[in-house]
Amino acid sequence: MTISEFAAHHRLKVTKDQCSDPVILGRIGLSNIYGYSDDALGVAFITPADKPPRTNLWHKFKTRCLAAGMTLVQCGGSEGAFSFDPENTAHAKLAITGIRARAKRRISPELSAAKAAQLHAVRHARILARNTRQEQLF
């Protein structure tokens, strides 16, 4: 499973990193999910450099990943990386929640239609206001 298939299955957003490789970003520092090999993905837990290291959070994440059977690839004092099977639901959920990746919101058709109507009304009101201002100038 590729990173884009994994992201589509779990409603996650794929972005590009500094090397233009596709990754799924997390909310903890530079943490991300990336393509590790042809049949595995990797999850990197990287704390922000400008803040104190979050060693307790890393140790909890590391303990849960090892208990779930993920493979430890790199281990540091407050950051590291694991490879995991994207087909394994427990591994995928642990990787997503561990780096706190945000899922895309699902919007209902009714709400989508209501928001589209609201946007149309606002745009129409702005056009009318702009036209009346132009008429007053001439």
C-alpha positions, -999 to 999 in steps of 0.1 A, spaced: 0 0 0 14 34 -10 13 65 12 -14 81 -10 -36 49 -7 -31 48 30 -40 85 33 -71 80 12 -82 50 32 -78 69 65 -89 104 52 -55 120 58 -38 148 38 -6 140 19 19 169 16 55 171 3 84 174 27 117 193 20 129 166 -4 95 166 -23 86 132 -10 50 125 -1 43 125 37 14 127 61 23 154 87 15 152 124 9 180 149 39 171 171 70 189 158 81 175 125 65 141 130 52 124 99 42 91 82 62 83 51 69 55 26 95 32 42 96 4 16 74 -12 -11 53 -30 15 58 -9 47 53 26 59 73 45 85 63 68 113 88 94 125 83 109 159 103 142 159 99 168 186 102 205 178 138 219 181 128 252 196 109 236 225 120 213 254 122 176 243 91 155 251 108 124 263 78 111 283 56 113 252 82 95 231 87 67 256 49 62 258 47 61 220 77 38 218 63 14 244 29 12 226 45 6 192 68 -21 205 39 -38 222 18 -37 190 47 -53 170 60 -24 150 97 -25 141 120 1 157 141 17 130 158 45 149 157 55 186 169 87 202 164 103 236 132 121 226 125 110 191 127 80 168 111 61 140 92 28 134 82 9 103 48 -7 102 24 -27 81 -2 -3 66 -27 -32 62 -26 -38 100 -54 -17 115 -38 -15 150 -5 -3 135 -21 23 113 -43 36 142 -13 38 165 8 56 140 -19 81 132 -28 89 168 8 88 180 19 117 158 -16 133 161 -23 135 124 -56 152 116 -82 135 95 -100 154 68 -135 165 79 -165 149 62 -192 173 53 -228 163 47 -245 172 14 -270 193 32 -243 213 50 -224 217 17 -255 230 -1 -262 254 28 -226 268 28 -227 271 -10 -259 291 -8 -245 313 20 -213 320 -1 -234 328 -32 -255 353 -11 -224 370 3 -208 373 -31 -240 387 -46 -243 413 -18 -207 424 -24 -213 428 -61 -244 449 -55 -225 470 -29 -197 476 -54 -220 485 -82 -239 511 -60 -206 526 -50 -195 530 -86 -228 545 -96 -225 571 -68 -191 581 -81 -204 590 -115 
